[in-house]
Amino acid sequence: MQTKYIFVTGGVVSSLGKGIISASIGKLLQARGYKVTIQKFDPYINIDPGTLNPYEHGECYVTEDGFETDLDLGHYERFTGIHTTRDNSITTGRIYKTVIDRERHGDYLGKTIQVVPHITDEIKRRMLRPEEVFDFVITEVGGTIGDIESAPFMEAIRQLRWQLGRDAVCVHLTYVPYLKAADELKTKPTQHSVKELQGMGIQPDILVLRTERHLDDHLRMKVASFCNVDLECVVQSEDMPSIYEVPVSMQQQGLDAAIMRKIGIPVGERPAMKLWNDFLDKRCKATREVHIGLVGKYDLQDAYKSIRESLNLAGIYNDVKTKIHFINSEEVTTENVASHLEGMAGIVICPGFGQRGIEGKIVAAEYGRTHDIPTFGICLGMQMMVIEYARNVLGYQDANSSEMSADTTHPVIDLMEEQKTVTNMGGTMRLGAYDCQLVKGSRAYEAYGKEAMIKERHRHRYEFNNIYKEEYESSGMKCVGINPAADLVEIVEIPDKRWYIGTQFHPEYSSTVLHPHPLFMDFIKECAVSSSDSQNL
């Protein structure tokens, strides 16, 4: 069929959950048998979020083809299982850079370059995805209606709505606040948001009302009347116990059916979504808690979003509730580490960049190793495990990463030789999916279901220094995952510990609702045993 386009915009305030709604729409259309892709257009001028502080923008998600993107792409992949690429994440910076590069190349034949039509044409080209064939292309636009920087995106959507006719639908997400003093839900912010959207020439087809309280039919009718939207196209997104219940709620309210009717596709029977509902059923039945210490330096939930979700998903499939406790690594010392990690069934040492907080991560790694607590180090977390082992087992007291200490005499984590001559910071990064050969008989090999070759995503600059590899192996820390092309160490583990594994890659990027990552599954399985043992003492 002809490709259909769904545009998802937001109003009133940011952080309403456009990404979750976009992912839910994608999941519901997938369940009907359609080929779907979801893309995020962010109005900020950065080329990508790779250089943004996690406090500014949450975690930086990485696609298989090595592009640093917005965290909403993680939601898209976890919900739908699709593999996004650099084409699924576009910023104002990328749009302007493309147009300016073409202008410098002479492609516009000396014409004056303007926002309309040159910038908007480039936005439209990327929104249409002409190089690939999909049944539905869902486009989420970041920010809020009225933002100065989002105006070119709105103009592009306005033009596409006219060009595509019934092949395009606009879904607008707004907020309905509850005023406690008046004991009332207020629709005026939604009315103003829709009015502003209409002022840009865009009439929303469907409204999703974000709310903390249930909206009755009278209120929905009021919104429909004031905003020129059919009543069946006014859907509420109420606070749910889990984001994974949102697709089911949207399906029950007929969001996918409303989209199809607007586009002119027969609605047919409602798909059962059996696997998804089985997952939700397991989630509801899980009662026993497993406590995990998340050791990192960013005290912000979105900074480690994919790790948190991967732990939660693995818990559900292991019939337990994963209770995550953030532990600020800047506050962890040898003297207080026991008080921070006491009662934890497992420890996750988080990724990151820079020196701040690394000593606390090293102390946490030592505590996990010496107390035989299941410990999972990810990227920088794995490097901290390696440094801790060098200091306290190999006896190299000044062991460090050359990133953190240029004058260390034992750089157990270092740049590869070919990286040292590169001056562009981005040029030294290893980004995207790389092969990893697993050592048969290792814990990692068993966790992956006895697969010999895997492929995982990376986002880092420094590597395990192979000069020390033989020393680590002979003393008990095994290098059980190797990139065959460059002979780089991807996974380390200590076999005589219950579960002590570090990965140079980011397994959290590959964990989805229906296919939780095997390392997280195995980690939580061991933590659940540990938790059960402690409760039986």
VENQUILIN-V614749 format. One record per residue. N is the residue number from 0. RES is the residue in three letters. SS is DSSP state (H for helix, E for strand, L for the rest). PSI is psi in degrees with one decimal (NA if undefined). NEAR is the number of other ideal C-beta (glycine too) atoms within 12 Angstrom. Layout:
n res ss psi near
N RES SS PSI NEAR
N RES SS PSI NEAR
//
This chain:
n res ss psi near
0 MET L 164.3 16
1 GLN L 136.4 18
2 THR L 135.9 27
3 LYS E 148.5 33
4 TYR E 132.4 39
5 ILE E 122.3 49
6 PHE E 127.2 48
7 VAL E 118.0 50
8 THR E 167.6 48
9 GLY E 151.6 46
10 GLY L 173.1 42
11 VAL L -68.2 35
12 VAL L 163.3 22
13 SER L 175.9 25
14 SER L 33.5 21
15 LEU L -17.8 35
16 GLY L 35.7 31
17 LYS H -36.6 44
18 GLY H -40.3 41
19 ILE H -41.4 39
20 ILE H -43.3 46
21 SER H -44.9 49
22 ALA H -37.0 42
23 SER H -42.4 48
24 ILE H -44.7 49
25 GLY H -43.2 47
26 LYS H -42.9 45
27 LEU H -38.3 40
28 LEU H -35.8 40
29 GLN H -43.6 33
30 ALA H -22.7 31
31 ARG L 1.9 27
32 GLY L 11.2 16
33 TYR L 149.5 31
34 LYS L 121.9 22
35 VAL E 147.7 39
36 THR E 154.0 40
37 ILE E 135.8 48
38 GLN E 152.4 44
39 LYS E 127.1 45
40 PHE E 114.2 43
41 ASP E 129.7 40
42 PRO L -9.6 35
43 TYR L 159.1 30
44 ILE L -10.6 20
45 ASN L 145.9 28
46 ILE L -40.2 26
47 ASP L 171.6 34
48 PRO H 10.9 35
49 GLY H -29.9 31
50 THR H 2.4 20
51 LEU L 139.5 28
52 ASN L 134.2 21
53 PRO H -27.9 30
54 TYR H -25.5 14
55 GLU H -40.6 19
56 HIS H 13.0 31
57 GLY L -162.6 31
58 GLU L 155.8 42
59 CYS L 117.2 42
60 TYR E 149.0 47
61 VAL E 130.4 43
62 THR L 167.4 35
63 GLU L -32.5 28
64 ASP L 12.1 22
65 GLY L 32.6 27
66 PHE L 135.4 34
67 GLU E 125.0 36
68 THR E 177.7 48
69 ASP L 150.6 45
70 LEU L -19.4 41
71 ASP H -25.8 44
72 LEU H -27.0 48
73 GLY H -42.4 45
74 HIS H -44.6 42
75 TYR H -46.8 44
76 GLU H -40.7 43
77 ARG H -37.9 43
78 PHE H -44.5 44
79 THR H -21.2 36
80 GLY L 1.1 24
81 ILE L 155.0 33
82 HIS L 111.8 27
83 THR L 165.0 44
84 THR L -175.1 27
85 ARG H -23.0 28
86 ASP H -10.5 29
87 ASN H -1.9 42
88 SER E 112.0 43
89 ILE E 137.6 42
90 THR E 162.9 39
91 THR H -39.0 34
92 GLY H -44.4 25
93 ARG H -39.1 31
94 ILE H -51.9 36
95 TYR H -39.2 27
96 LYS H -41.5 20
97 THR H -46.4 25
98 VAL H -43.1 30
99 ILE H -41.3 19
100 ASP H -40.5 17
101 ARG H -39.7 21
102 GLU H -43.6 21
103 ARG H -29.4 12
104 HIS H -12.4 11
105 GLY L 12.7 11
106 ASP L -21.2 16
107 TYR L 6.8 19
108 LEU L 41.2 10
109 GLY L 4.9 8
110 LYS L 155.5 13
111 THR L 125.1 11
112 ILE L 127.5 24
113 GLN L 162.1 16
114 VAL H -46.2 23
115 VAL H 117.3 20
116 PRO H -7.7 20
117 HIS H -47.5 26
118 ILE H -45.9 32
119 THR H -34.4 29
120 ASP H -39.5 26
121 GLU H -38.7 33
122 ILE H -46.0 39
123 LYS H -41.9 33
124 ARG H -43.8 23
125 ARG H -31.7 33
126 MET H -34.0 41
127 LEU H -21.6 31
128 ARG L 55.6 28
129 PRO L -18.3 14
130 GLU L -9.5 13
131 GLU L 158.6 19
132 VAL L 118.8 16
133 PHE L 156.4 30
134 ASP L -40.5 27
135 PHE E 134.9 40
136 VAL E 116.1 40
137 ILE E 124.7 50
138 THR E 115.5 48
139 GLU E 131.0 45
140 VAL E 121.9 48
141 GLY L 167.1 39
142 GLY L -162.8 33
143 THR L 144.9 31
144 ILE L 130.9 42
145 GLY L -18.5 26
146 ASP L 135.0 24
147 ILE H -43.1 16
148 GLU H -17.4 26
149 SER H -4.3 34
150 ALA H -44.0 29
151 PRO H -33.1 37
152 PHE H -40.3 44
153 MET H -39.7 41
154 GLU H -39.2 28
155 ALA H -42.3 42
156 ILE H -41.5 41
157 ARG H -44.9 30
158 GLN H -42.7 27
159 LEU H -35.4 35
160 ARG H -41.1 32
161 TRP H -39.8 18
162 GLN H -36.8 18
163 LEU H -18.4 26
164 GLY H -127.2 15
165 ARG H -5.8 19
166 ASP H 2.4 25
167 ALA E 142.1 37
168 VAL E 140.0 41
169 CYS E 121.9 42
170 VAL E 122.6 44
171 HIS E 125.7 48
172 LEU E 124.4 48
173 THR E 179.3 48
174 TYR E 133.9 38
175 VAL L 99.5 39
176 PRO L 154.9 24
177 TYR E 123.8 23
178 LEU E 110.2 15
179 LYS L -41.2 11
180 ALA L -37.5 8
181 ALA L -9.0 9
182 ASP L 47.9 9
183 GLU E 147.5 15
184 LEU E 134.4 29
185 LYS L 127.4 26
186 THR L -7.0 34
187 LYS H -42.0 22
188 PRO H -38.2 31
189 THR H -43.0 42
190 GLN H -44.1 30
191 HIS H -38.4 22
192 SER H -44.2 36
193 VAL H -38.2 39
194 LYS H -41.1 24
195 GLU H -40.3 28
196 LEU H -42.4 39
197 GLN H -34.3 24
198 GLY H -21.0 18
199 MET L 2.6 30
200 GLY L 14.3 19
201 ILE L 119.4 35
202 GLN L 115.9 28
203 PRO L 140.5 46
204 ASP L -34.0 37
205 ILE E 136.8 44
206 LEU E 130.9 50
207 VAL E 117.1 48
208 LEU E 112.0 48
209 ARG E 127.7 36
210 THR E 151.2 34
211 GLU L -7.8 19
212 ARG L 151.9 22
213 HIS L 137.0 20
214 LEU L 128.4 34
215 ASP L 171.9 18
216 ASP H -31.3 15
217 HIS H -43.7 15
218 LEU H -40.7 28
219 ARG H -39.3 30
220 MET H -38.8 19
221 LYS H -46.8 24
222 VAL H -44.1 39
223 ALA H -42.6 29
224 SER H -44.8 19
225 PHE H -21.9 23
226 CYS H 5.4 35
227 ASN L 43.1 22
228 VAL L 140.3 34
229 ASP L 145.8 24
230 LEU H -40.3 23
231 GLU H -12.4 23
232 CYS H 11.6 34
233 VAL E 107.0 41
234 VAL E 144.1 42
235 GLN E 140.5 37
236 SER E 87.8 41
237 GLU E 154.0 25
238 ASP L 130.3 21
239 MET L 156.3 25
240 PRO L -27.9 15
241 SER L 144.8 25
242 ILE H -22.5 32
243 TYR H -6.2 35
244 GLU H -11.3 28
245 VAL H -45.9 39
246 PRO H -39.3 39
247 VAL H -43.0 34
248 SER H -43.0 31
249 MET H -38.1 41
250 GLN H -42.5 31
251 GLN H -32.1 22
252 GLN L -3.3 33
253 GLY L 29.0 24
254 LEU H -47.5 42
255 ASP H -37.8 44
256 ALA H -40.0 30
257 ALA H -39.9 32
258 ILE H -44.9 46
259 MET H -37.5 32
260 ARG H -40.7 21
261 LYS H -36.3 31
262 ILE H -21.9 31
263 GLY L 28.9 16
264 ILE L 135.2 24
265 PRO L 133.4 11
266 VAL L -46.5 22
267 GLY L -163.5 14
268 GLU L 150.1 12
269 ARG L 124.3 19
270 PRO L 149.1 24
271 ALA L -31.7 13
272 MET L 49.7 29
273 LYS H -48.6 13
274 LEU H -39.5 22
275 TRP H -44.5 32
276 ASN H -32.4 23
277 ASP H -40.0 19
278 PHE H -45.4 31
279 LEU H -35.1 27
280 ASP H -41.5 19
281 LYS H -38.4 27
282 ARG H -42.1 30
283 CYS H -32.4 18
284 LYS H -19.2 16
285 ALA L 124.7 26
286 THR L -37.5 14
287 ARG L 132.7 24
288 GLU E 140.7 26
289 VAL E 122.2 38
290 HIS E 126.0 33
291 ILE E 129.2 44
292 GLY E 119.3 43
293 LEU E 102.9 44
294 VAL E 108.8 50
295 GLY E -178.6 43
296 LYS L -4.7 35
297 TYR L 105.5 35
298 ASP L 65.8 21
299 LEU L 127.0 22
300 GLN H -41.3 22
301 ASP H -14.6 30
302 ALA H -29.5 30
303 TYR H 40.6 41
304 LYS H -50.2 38
305 SER H -35.3 44
306 ILE H -45.9 47
307 ARG H -45.6 35
308 GLU H -38.8 38
309 SER H -40.3 41
310 LEU H -42.3 46
311 ASN H -44.0 40
312 LEU H -44.5 41
313 ALA H -36.5 44
314 GLY H -46.0 39
315 ILE H -44.4 35
316 TYR H -14.4 35
317 ASN L 12.7 33
318 ASP L 34.2 23
319 VAL L 162.2 35
320 LYS E 122.4 31
321 THR E 116.3 40
322 LYS E 109.5 27
323 ILE E 130.0 33
324 HIS E 114.6 26
325 PHE E 132.8 30
326 ILE E 114.5 38
327 ASN E 115.5 25
328 SER H -21.4 40
329 GLU H -21.5 25
330 GLU H -4.9 23
331 VAL L 126.8 35
332 THR L 170.2 22
333 THR L -33.4 19
334 GLU L -33.5 12
335 ASN L 3.3 19
336 VAL H -35.9 32
337 ALA H -40.5 21
338 SER H -31.9 16
339 HIS H -39.0 29
340 LEU H 1.1 35
341 GLU L 132.1 18
342 GLY L -3.7 22
343 MET L 130.7 36
344 ALA L -18.1 44
345 GLY E 160.5 47
346 ILE E 132.5 54
347 VAL E 122.9 54
348 ILE E 114.8 51
349 CYS L 159.5 47
350 PRO L 178.1 45
351 GLY L -179.0 38
352 PHE L 150.8 30
353 GLY L 166.5 20
354 GLN L -25.8 22
355 ARG L 126.1 19
356 GLY L 1.0 31
357 ILE H -32.9 37
358 GLU H -35.9 27
359 GLY H -36.2 36
360 LYS H -38.5 50
361 ILE H -42.5 39
362 VAL H -40.9 35
363 ALA H -38.7 46
364 ALA H -41.8 49
365 GLU H -42.3 34
366 TYR H -44.2 36
367 GLY H -40.6 46
368 ARG H -47.3 38
369 THR H -22.9 23
370 HIS L 5.5 24
371 ASP L 46.8 20
372 ILE L 132.9 39
373 PRO E 123.2 41
374 THR E 131.7 46
375 PHE E 113.2 54
376 GLY E 130.2 51
377 ILE E 121.3 49
378 CYS L -107.2 48
379 LEU H -31.8 44
380 GLY H -40.8 47
381 MET H -40.1 48
382 GLN H -35.9 43
383 MET H -35.4 52
384 MET H -43.2 50
385 VAL H -43.5 51
386 ILE H -44.4 47
387 GLU H -42.7 44
388 TYR H -40.3 42
389 ALA H -40.7 37
390 ARG H -45.2 26
391 ASN H -13.2 24
392 VAL H -48.6 26
393 LEU H -18.6 25
394 GLY L 14.0 13
395 TYR L 91.1 25
396 GLN L -30.7 16
397 ASP L 13.3 20
398 ALA L 138.3 33
399 ASN E -178.9 31
400 SER E 140.6 37
401 SER L -15.4 27
402 GLU L -39.2 30
403 MET L -29.3 30
404 SER L 102.0 22
405 ALA L -23.0 15
406 ASP L 11.9 10
407 THR L 140.6 22
408 THR L -7.9 14
409 HIS L 78.2 27
410 PRO E 79.7 31
411 VAL E -18.7 41
412 ILE E 127.1 44
413 ASP E 167.8 32
414 LEU L 148.1 26
415 MET L 155.2 27
416 GLU H -42.4 14
417 GLU H -18.5 13
418 GLN H -27.3 24
419 LYS L -18.9 18
420 THR L -1.7 11
421 VAL L 127.6 16
422 THR L -24.0 9
423 ASN L 120.6 10
424 MET H -43.5 14
425 GLY H -26.6 19
426 GLY H -19.1 15
427 THR H -1.2 22
428 MET L 141.1 28
429 ARG E 110.6 32
430 LEU E 141.7 30
431 GLY E -170.2 29
432 ALA E 133.6 27
433 TYR E 151.5 32
434 ASP E 150.4 24
435 CYS E 121.7 37
436 GLN E 121.8 29
437 LEU E 145.1 35
438 VAL L 123.9 28
439 LYS L 139.3 16
440 GLY L -10.6 14
441 SER L 163.3 33
442 ARG H -38.5 35
443 ALA H -42.2 45
444 TYR H -43.7 28
445 GLU H -39.9 24
446 ALA H -38.2 32
447 TYR L 5.9 32
448 GLY L 33.8 16
449 LYS L 37.4 17
450 GLU L 138.0 22
451 ALA L -34.5 21
452 MET E 126.1 21
453 ILE E 171.8 33
454 LYS E 124.1 27
455 GLU E 161.1 38
456 ARG E 142.4 43
457 HIS E 156.0 38
458 ARG E 83.5 40
459 HIS E 171.6 39
460 ARG L -37.9 32
461 TYR L 154.9 37
462 GLU E 161.0 41
463 PHE E 130.9 43
464 ASN L 109.7 33
465 ASN H -13.4 24
466 ILE H -31.1 19
467 TYR H 2.5 29
468 LYS H -46.4 25
469 GLU H -37.8 15
470 GLU H -44.1 24
471 TYR H -46.5 34
472 GLU H -44.3 24
473 SER H -22.4 13
474 SER H -5.1 21
475 GLY L -15.0 20
476 MET E 116.3 39
477 LYS E 142.7 32
478 CYS E 99.5 41
479 VAL E 1.7 38
480 GLY E 122.8 41
481 ILE E 134.6 31
482 ASN E 115.1 30
483 PRO L -27.5 18
484 ALA L -37.8 14
485 ALA L 1.5 22
486 ASP L 35.4 19
487 LEU E 141.9 33
488 VAL E 124.9 42
489 GLU E -29.0 44
490 ILE E 134.1 41
491 VAL E 151.3 48
492 GLU E 158.0 43
493 ILE E 105.2 35
494 PRO L -29.9 22
495 ASP L 4.8 14
496 LYS L 159.2 29
497 ARG L -46.9 28
498 TRP L 101.5 38
499 TYR E 93.3 43
500 ILE E 137.0 49
501 GLY E 137.6 50
502 THR E 133.4 53
503 GLN L -24.2 42
504 PHE L 177.8 42
505 HIS L 92.0 46
506 PRO H -21.3 48
507 GLU H -24.6 43
508 TYR H -17.0 45
509 SER H 6.0 38
510 SER L 126.7 38
511 THR L 170.1 34
512 VAL L -45.7 41
513 LEU L -10.9 28
514 HIS L 75.5 23
515 PRO L 149.3 34
516 HIS L 137.3 40
517 PRO H -33.6 31
518 LEU H -41.4 49
519 PHE H -38.5 44
520 MET H -46.7 33
521 ASP H -37.9 32
522 PHE H -50.6 50
523 ILE H -33.8 44
524 LYS H -44.7 31
525 GLU H -37.9 35
526 CYS H -36.9 41
527 ALA H -38.5 35
528 VAL H -45.2 24
529 SER H -42.9 32
530 SER H -41.4 30
531 SER H -41.3 19
532 ASP H -42.8 17
533 SER H -32.8 20
534 GLN H -23.4 16
535 ASN H -6.5 9
536 LEU L NA 7
//
